Structures are given as C-alpha cells and as structure tokens.
C-alpha cells in the first residue's frame, strides 16, 4: 500500500498582528476647552463628555494627553480628522 507523507501545518493565529498606535493631543494657546471637548466627542469612538473634559484638562495641565489607542489605520483616520478641526496633534506614535 502506498502512503503519502503527512504534513503538519502550524495553526493560524487567531488574531493577526496589526500595528497599534497612540493619538496624543498637544496643548496650544488658540483652541478653547469646549472646542477640544467637542472634537473628541465627535471623532473618538466611545468618548463620553466626562472623559473628554478630563483629557482636555490634562492636556492643559501637562501639555499633552493620549486620547485614543488602537489600530494604526484607525489612528491615521482619527488623527487626520482631529488635525482638520484645528487640534494640535503629536505625530502618530506606533506602539
């Protein structure tokens, strides 16, 4: 009887490794607190009013705050949208 060699295949990863990134808003002297809060609420998914205000205050006090972390492709979209609203953004940080 003829038998063929068996091949063992590595199981595929359940989740592919996609690059992750961080979005950081920088302090500036021209955007109002309310404008920053409104932008975060409109653009960042899952953002609520309390968190948006807390992050905006952190930006003011510390000079910057991470406002979102996730998939690089999404980060690029949100970064572009925040910049288009006039927010002062750090370059996207890959994690």
TORDRENZA-710136 format. One record per residue: residue number from 1; residue in three letters; x, y, z of N, C-alpha, C, O in turn. Coordinates in Angstrom, 2 decimals. Each point is the difference from the previous one (the first is absolute). Layout:
<pts>
+------+------+---------+---------+---------+---------+---------+---------+---------+---------+---------+---------+---------+---------+
| resi | resn |     nxx |     nyy |     nzz |    caxx |    cayy |    cazz |     cxx |     cyy |     czz |     oxx |     oyy |     ozz |
+------+------+---------+---------+---------+---------+---------+---------+---------+---------+---------+---------+---------+---------+
|  NUM |  ALA |       X |       Y |       Z |       X |       Y |       Z |       X |       Y |       Z |       X |       Y |       Z |
...
+------+------+---------+---------+---------+---------+---------+---------+---------+---------+---------+---------+---------+---------+
</pts>
This chain:
<pts>
+------+------+---------+---------+---------+---------+---------+---------+---------+---------+---------+---------+---------+---------+
| resi | resn |     nxx |     nyy |     nzz |    caxx |    cayy |    cazz |     cxx |     cyy |     czz |     oxx |     oyy |     ozz |
+------+------+---------+---------+---------+---------+---------+---------+---------+---------+---------+---------+---------+---------+
|    1 |  UNK |    0.84 |   -1.18 |    0.00 |   -0.84 |    1.18 |    0.00 |    0.89 |    1.24 |    0.00 |    1.00 |    0.04 |    0.71 |
|    2 |  UNK |   -1.36 |    0.94 |   -1.49 |    0.77 |    1.24 |   -0.13 |   -0.50 |    1.03 |    1.00 |   -1.21 |    0.25 |    0.09 |
|    3 |  UNK |    2.13 |    0.34 |    0.67 |   -0.43 |    1.03 |    0.95 |    0.75 |    1.30 |   -0.32 |    1.20 |   -0.01 |   -0.29 |
|    4 |  UNK |   -1.90 |    1.08 |    0.34 |    0.62 |    1.29 |   -0.26 |    0.48 |    0.58 |    1.32 |   -0.58 |   -0.25 |    1.05 |
|    5 |  UNK |    1.65 |    1.04 |   -1.13 |    0.49 |    0.61 |    1.24 |   -1.05 |    0.98 |    0.55 |   -0.67 |    0.72 |   -0.75 |
|    6 |  UNK |    0.56 |   -0.72 |    2.03 |   -0.98 |    0.92 |    0.58 |    0.69 |    1.33 |    0.32 |    1.19 |    0.04 |    0.33 |
|    7 |  UNK |   -1.95 |    1.00 |   -0.45 |    0.52 |    1.34 |    0.26 |   -0.76 |    0.58 |    1.18 |   -1.22 |   -0.02 |    0.05 |
|    8 |  UNK |    1.98 |    0.55 |    0.88 |   -0.62 |    0.66 |    1.14 |    0.05 |    1.49 |   -0.25 |    1.07 |    0.58 |   -0.21 |
|    9 |  UNK |   -2.22 |    0.02 |    0.24 |   -0.08 |    1.44 |   -0.22 |   -0.08 |    0.72 |    1.33 |   -0.68 |   -0.44 |    0.93 |
|   10 |  UNK |    1.37 |    1.56 |   -0.87 |   -0.08 |    0.83 |    1.20 |   -1.41 |    0.60 |    0.07 |   -0.52 |    0.48 |   -1.01 |
|   11 |  UNK |   -0.08 |   -0.50 |    2.17 |   -1.32 |    0.65 |    0.09 |    0.14 |    1.49 |   -0.26 |    0.95 |    0.65 |    0.45 |
|   12 |  UNK |   -1.91 |   -0.12 |   -1.15 |    0.03 |    1.43 |   -0.30 |   -0.27 |    0.78 |    1.27 |   -0.73 |   -0.44 |    0.89 |
|   13 |  UNK |    1.32 |    1.60 |   -0.83 |   -0.26 |    0.87 |    1.14 |   -1.47 |    0.40 |   -0.02 |   -0.55 |    0.31 |   -1.05 |
|   14 |  UNK |   -0.06 |   -0.32 |    2.22 |   -1.40 |    0.40 |    0.08 |   -0.14 |    1.49 |   -0.31 |   -0.99 |    0.42 |   -0.61 |
|   15 |  UNK |    1.96 |    0.35 |    1.02 |   -0.04 |    1.44 |   -0.25 |    1.31 |    0.40 |   -0.66 |    1.08 |   -0.23 |    0.54 |
|   16 |  UNK |   -1.20 |    0.83 |   -1.70 |    1.21 |    0.45 |   -0.69 |    0.61 |    1.17 |    0.77 |   -0.71 |    0.75 |    0.67 |
|   17 |  UNK |    2.01 |   -0.60 |   -0.77 |    0.67 |    1.10 |    0.66 |   -0.07 |    1.25 |   -0.87 |    0.68 |    0.09 |   -1.03 |
|   18 |  UNK |   -1.49 |    0.84 |    1.45 |   -0.12 |    1.27 |   -0.71 |    0.73 |    1.06 |    0.81 |   -0.02 |   -0.04 |    1.23 |
|   19 |  UNK |    0.66 |    0.98 |   -1.90 |    0.68 |    1.05 |    0.75 |   -1.01 |    0.82 |    0.80 |   -1.10 |    0.29 |   -0.46 |
|   20 |  UNK |    1.50 |    0.07 |    1.66 |   -0.83 |    0.83 |    0.86 |    0.64 |    1.38 |    0.10 |    1.19 |    0.17 |   -0.26 |
|   21 |  UNK |   -2.00 |    0.81 |    0.64 |    0.49 |    1.37 |    0.07 |   -0.71 |    0.76 |    1.10 |   -1.07 |   -0.40 |    0.48 |
|   22 |  UNK |    1.69 |    1.52 |   -0.08 |   -0.56 |    0.89 |    1.01 |   -0.24 |    1.37 |   -0.62 |    0.79 |    0.46 |   -0.82 |
|   23 |  UNK |   -1.89 |    0.17 |    1.22 |   -0.28 |    1.37 |   -0.42 |    0.17 |    0.92 |    1.20 |   -0.59 |   -0.23 |    1.06 |
|   24 |  UNK |    1.40 |    1.26 |   -1.24 |    0.30 |    0.92 |    1.09 |   -0.34 |    1.43 |   -0.43 |    0.51 |    0.50 |   -1.01 |
|   25 |  UNK |   -1.37 |    0.13 |    1.80 |   -0.33 |    1.41 |   -0.23 |    0.99 |    0.84 |    0.80 |    0.29 |   -0.29 |    1.16 |
|   26 |  UNK |    0.22 |    1.34 |   -1.81 |    0.95 |    0.91 |    0.64 |   -0.69 |    1.31 |    0.37 |   -0.95 |    0.42 |   -0.65 |
|   27 |  UNK |    1.44 |    0.20 |    1.71 |   -0.54 |    1.28 |    0.44 |    0.33 |    1.09 |   -1.02 |    1.02 |   -0.06 |   -0.68 |
|   28 |  UNK |   -1.89 |    1.02 |    0.58 |    0.26 |    1.17 |   -0.85 |   -0.66 |    1.21 |    0.65 |   -0.67 |   -0.12 |    1.03 |
|   29 |  UNK |    0.87 |    1.27 |   -1.62 |   -0.54 |    1.23 |    0.59 |   -1.19 |    0.55 |   -0.78 |   -0.42 |    1.13 |    0.23 |
|   30 |  UNK |   -0.12 |   -1.93 |   -1.16 |   -1.07 |    0.54 |   -0.83 |   -1.30 |   -0.78 |    0.03 |   -1.05 |    0.58 |   -0.29 |
|   31 |  UNK |    1.05 |   -1.87 |    0.63 |   -1.24 |   -0.76 |    0.08 |   -0.61 |    0.14 |    1.39 |    0.70 |   -0.06 |    1.01 |
|   32 |  UNK |   -2.02 |    0.25 |   -0.98 |   -0.69 |    0.07 |    1.29 |   -0.21 |   -1.42 |    0.54 |    0.02 |   -0.98 |   -0.74 |
|   33 |  UNK |   -0.23 |    0.91 |    2.04 |   -0.30 |   -1.30 |    0.62 |   -1.22 |   -0.62 |   -0.67 |    0.00 |   -1.18 |   -0.34 |
|   34 |  UNK |   -1.04 |    1.98 |    0.14 |   -1.24 |   -0.51 |   -0.58 |    0.23 |   -0.56 |   -1.40 |   -0.58 |   -1.02 |   -0.36 |
|   35 |  UNK |    1.41 |    1.69 |   -0.44 |    0.29 |   -0.49 |   -1.36 |    0.70 |   -1.35 |    0.05 |   -0.35 |   -0.91 |   -0.74 |
|   36 |  UNK |    1.34 |    0.77 |    1.61 |    0.72 |   -1.28 |    0.12 |   -0.96 |   -1.09 |    0.44 |   -0.01 |   -1.10 |   -0.57 |
|   37 |  UNK |   -0.80 |    1.38 |    1.57 |   -0.99 |   -0.98 |    0.49 |   -0.94 |   -0.41 |   -1.13 |   -0.24 |   -1.19 |   -0.21 |
|   38 |  UNK |   -0.28 |    2.17 |   -0.51 |   -0.92 |   -0.31 |   -1.11 |    0.66 |   -0.88 |   -1.06 |   -0.63 |   -0.94 |   -0.49 |
|   39 |  UNK |    1.88 |    1.23 |    0.15 |    0.72 |   -0.80 |   -1.00 |    0.18 |   -1.44 |    0.48 |   -0.22 |   -0.94 |   -0.76 |
|   40 |  UNK |    0.62 |    0.78 |    2.00 |    0.19 |   -1.35 |    0.55 |   -1.31 |   -0.77 |   -0.01 |   -0.03 |   -1.18 |   -0.35 |
|   41 |  UNK |   -1.06 |    1.84 |    0.73 |   -1.31 |   -0.67 |    0.02 |   -0.45 |   -0.42 |   -1.39 |   -0.58 |   -1.07 |   -0.17 |
|   42 |  UNK |    0.84 |    1.90 |   -0.83 |   -0.45 |   -0.29 |   -1.36 |    0.86 |   -1.04 |   -0.71 |   -0.50 |   -0.77 |   -0.82 |
|   43 |  UNK |    1.80 |    0.75 |    1.13 |    0.93 |   -0.80 |   -0.81 |    0.44 |   -1.30 |    0.67 |    0.12 |   -1.03 |   -0.67 |
|   44 |  UNK |    0.12 |    1.05 |    1.96 |    0.53 |   -1.19 |    0.68 |   -1.14 |   -0.91 |    0.43 |   -0.87 |    0.41 |    0.78 |
|   45 |  UNK |    0.85 |   -1.66 |   -1.27 |   -1.09 |   -0.91 |    0.35 |    0.02 |   -0.33 |    1.50 |    1.07 |   -0.16 |    0.60 |
|   46 |  UNK |   -2.25 |    0.06 |   -0.03 |   -0.12 |   -0.36 |    1.40 |    0.30 |    1.13 |    0.97 |   -0.01 |   -0.21 |    1.22 |
|   47 |  UNK |    0.28 |    1.38 |   -1.73 |    0.32 |    1.14 |    0.86 |   -1.29 |    0.50 |    0.64 |   -1.04 |    0.09 |   -0.65 |
|   48 |  UNK |    1.12 |    0.23 |    1.93 |   -1.14 |    0.61 |    0.67 |    0.41 |    1.39 |    0.49 |    1.18 |    0.34 |   -0.02 |
|   49 |  UNK |   -2.15 |    0.44 |    0.45 |    0.27 |    1.39 |    0.33 |    0.98 |    0.14 |    1.17 |    0.89 |    0.84 |   -0.03 |
|   50 |  UNK |   -1.05 |   -1.66 |    1.07 |    0.90 |    0.08 |    1.15 |    1.44 |   -0.31 |   -0.40 |    0.93 |    0.72 |    0.37 |
|   51 |  UNK |   -0.77 |   -1.79 |   -1.13 |    1.36 |   -0.39 |   -0.43 |    0.61 |    1.09 |   -0.90 |    1.18 |    0.31 |    0.12 |
|   52 |  UNK |   -1.98 |    0.25 |   -1.01 |    0.49 |    1.05 |   -0.90 |    0.47 |    1.21 |    0.81 |    1.05 |    0.57 |   -0.30 |
|   53 |  UNK |   -1.81 |   -0.17 |    1.31 |    0.40 |    1.12 |    0.85 |    1.25 |   -0.33 |    0.80 |    0.91 |    0.82 |    0.11 |
|   54 |  UNK |   -0.85 |   -2.04 |    0.45 |    1.18 |   -0.41 |    0.77 |    1.26 |    0.03 |   -0.87 |    1.05 |    0.46 |    0.45 |
|   55 |  UNK |   -1.16 |   -0.95 |   -1.68 |    1.16 |    0.00 |   -0.91 |    0.39 |    1.42 |   -0.39 |    1.19 |    0.32 |   -0.09 |
|   56 |  UNK |   -2.18 |    0.52 |   -0.15 |    0.28 |    1.39 |   -0.38 |    0.72 |    0.74 |    1.13 |    0.94 |    0.76 |   -0.25 |
|   57 |  UNK |   -1.37 |   -0.99 |    1.47 |    0.66 |    0.61 |    1.17 |    1.42 |   -0.53 |    0.14 |    0.92 |    0.74 |    0.34 |
|   58 |  UNK |   -0.75 |   -2.04 |   -0.60 |    1.34 |   -0.60 |    0.07 |    0.92 |    0.63 |   -1.05 |    1.16 |    0.29 |    0.29 |
|   59 |  UNK |   -1.67 |   -0.08 |   -1.49 |    0.79 |    0.66 |   -1.05 |    0.45 |    1.38 |    0.48 |    1.16 |    0.37 |   -0.17 |
|   60 |  UNK |   -2.07 |    0.36 |    0.77 |    0.31 |    1.35 |    0.47 |    1.04 |   -0.02 |    1.12 |    0.93 |    0.81 |    0.00 |
|   61 |  UNK |   -1.09 |   -1.72 |    0.95 |    0.90 |   -0.03 |    1.16 |    1.36 |   -0.62 |   -0.30 |    1.03 |    0.49 |    0.47 |
|   62 |  UNK |   -1.02 |   -1.58 |   -1.26 |    1.24 |   -0.74 |   -0.23 |    0.64 |    0.27 |   -1.37 |    1.15 |   -0.37 |   -0.24 |
|   63 |  UNK |   -1.89 |    1.01 |   -0.64 |    0.53 |    0.30 |   -1.32 |   -0.38 |   -1.01 |   -1.08 |    0.16 |    0.28 |   -1.19 |
|   64 |  UNK |   -0.66 |   -1.45 |    1.61 |   -0.43 |   -1.00 |   -0.97 |   -0.81 |   -1.08 |    0.71 |    0.07 |   -0.14 |    1.22 |
|   65 |  UNK |   -0.83 |   -0.62 |   -2.01 |   -0.74 |   -1.14 |    0.53 |   -0.29 |   -0.98 |   -1.12 |   -0.32 |    0.38 |   -1.12 |
|   66 |  UNK |    0.43 |   -1.65 |    1.45 |   -0.40 |   -1.05 |   -0.95 |   -1.52 |   -0.06 |    0.00 |   -0.62 |   -0.19 |    1.05 |
|   67 |  UNK |    0.02 |    0.36 |   -2.23 |   -1.45 |    0.01 |   -0.09 |   -0.57 |   -1.27 |   -0.63 |   -1.21 |   -0.24 |    0.06 |
|   68 |  UNK |    2.08 |   -0.56 |   -0.68 |   -0.48 |   -1.24 |   -0.62 |    1.19 |   -0.91 |   -0.26 |    1.11 |    0.47 |   -0.25 |
|   69 |  UNK |   -1.35 |   -1.78 |    0.31 |    1.02 |   -1.00 |   -0.32 |   -0.70 |   -1.15 |   -0.72 |   -1.05 |   -0.47 |    0.44 |
|   70 |  UNK |    1.65 |    0.02 |   -1.54 |   -0.60 |   -1.11 |   -0.74 |    0.68 |   -0.22 |   -1.33 |    1.16 |    0.37 |   -0.20 |
|   71 |  UNK |   -1.89 |   -0.96 |   -0.70 |    0.49 |   -0.37 |   -1.33 |    0.58 |    1.21 |   -0.74 |   -0.60 |    1.08 |   -0.01 |
|   72 |  UNK |    1.76 |   -1.26 |   -0.60 |    0.70 |    1.09 |   -0.69 |   -0.86 |    0.64 |   -1.08 |   -0.01 |    1.23 |   -0.13 |
|   73 |  UNK |   -0.70 |   -2.02 |   -0.63 |   -0.82 |    0.55 |   -1.09 |   -1.08 |    0.93 |    0.57 |   -0.23 |    1.08 |   -0.54 |
|   74 |  UNK |   -0.43 |   -1.51 |    1.61 |   -1.00 |    0.86 |    0.64 |    0.66 |    1.24 |    0.59 |   -0.55 |    1.10 |   -0.09 |
|   75 |  UNK |    1.72 |   -1.28 |    0.69 |    0.72 |    1.13 |    0.59 |    0.29 |    1.07 |   -1.05 |   -0.14 |    1.19 |    0.27 |
|   76 |  UNK |    0.53 |   -1.62 |   -1.46 |    0.28 |    0.96 |   -1.07 |   -1.24 |    0.80 |   -0.36 |    0.07 |    1.20 |   -0.24 |
|   77 |  UNK |   -1.22 |   -1.88 |    0.19 |   -1.26 |    0.68 |   -0.32 |   -0.35 |    1.02 |    1.08 |   -0.29 |    1.15 |   -0.31 |
|   78 |  UNK |    0.30 |   -1.58 |    1.58 |   -0.37 |    0.91 |    1.09 |    0.99 |    1.16 |    0.11 |   -0.40 |    1.13 |    0.27 |
|   79 |  UNK |    1.68 |   -1.41 |   -0.49 |    1.03 |    1.05 |    0.05 |   -0.30 |    1.06 |   -1.06 |    0.02 |    1.20 |    0.28 |
|   80 |  UNK |   -0.28 |   -1.66 |   -1.48 |   -0.30 |    0.93 |   -1.11 |   -1.24 |    0.84 |    0.32 |   -0.01 |    1.20 |   -0.27 |
|   81 |  UNK |   -1.01 |   -1.82 |    0.83 |   -1.23 |    0.71 |    0.33 |    0.23 |    1.04 |    1.11 |   -0.52 |    1.11 |   -0.08 |
|   82 |  UNK |    1.30 |   -1.47 |    1.09 |    0.28 |    0.94 |    1.09 |    0.84 |    1.18 |   -0.50 |   -0.25 |    1.14 |    0.38 |
|   83 |  UNK |    1.23 |   -1.43 |   -1.22 |    0.82 |    1.08 |   -0.59 |   -0.88 |    0.92 |   -0.84 |    0.15 |    1.22 |    0.04 |
|   84 |  UNK |   -1.07 |   -1.81 |   -0.80 |   -0.87 |    0.83 |   -0.86 |   -0.91 |    0.92 |    0.81 |   -0.49 |    1.00 |   -0.52 |
|   85 |  UNK |    0.25 |   -1.34 |    1.79 |   -0.81 |    0.84 |    0.89 |    0.86 |    1.03 |    0.73 |   -0.51 |    0.80 |    0.79 |
|   86 |  UNK |    1.82 |   -0.81 |   -1.06 |    0.89 |    1.00 |    0.57 |    0.71 |   -0.40 |    1.27 |    0.67 |    0.82 |    0.62 |
|   87 |  UNK |   -0.82 |   -2.09 |   -0.20 |    0.70 |   -0.43 |    1.21 |    1.49 |   -0.16 |   -0.27 |    0.41 |   -0.40 |   -1.09 |
|   88 |  UNK |    0.38 |    0.71 |    2.10 |    1.45 |   -0.13 |   -0.08 |    0.34 |   -1.43 |    0.39 |   -0.14 |   -0.38 |    1.17 |
|   89 |  UNK |    0.58 |   -0.42 |   -2.13 |    0.22 |   -1.43 |    0.22 |    1.48 |   -0.36 |   -0.10 |    0.73 |    0.53 |   -0.84 |
|   90 |  UNK |   -0.31 |   -1.45 |    1.70 |    1.33 |   -0.59 |   -0.13 |   -0.04 |   -0.95 |   -1.20 |   -1.08 |   -0.46 |   -0.38 |
|   91 |  UNK |    2.24 |    0.16 |   -0.21 |   -0.01 |   -1.04 |   -1.04 |   -0.54 |   -1.31 |    0.58 |    0.14 |   -0.26 |    1.20 |
|   92 |  UNK |   -0.75 |   -0.55 |   -2.03 |   -0.53 |   -1.28 |    0.45 |    1.15 |   -0.84 |    0.55 |    1.04 |   -0.15 |   -0.64 |
|   93 |  UNK |   -1.24 |   -0.38 |    1.85 |    1.01 |   -0.85 |    0.63 |   -0.38 |   -1.45 |   -0.17 |   -1.05 |   -0.43 |    0.47 |
|   94 |  UNK |    1.90 |   -0.34 |   -1.14 |   -0.25 |   -1.43 |   -0.13 |    0.43 |   -0.69 |    1.29 |    1.04 |    0.33 |    0.57 |
|   95 |  UNK |   -1.86 |   -1.29 |   -0.14 |    0.32 |   -0.71 |    1.25 |    0.41 |   -1.43 |   -0.28 |    0.31 |   -0.75 |    0.92 |
+------+------+---------+---------+---------+---------+---------+---------+---------+---------+---------+---------+---------+---------+
</pts>
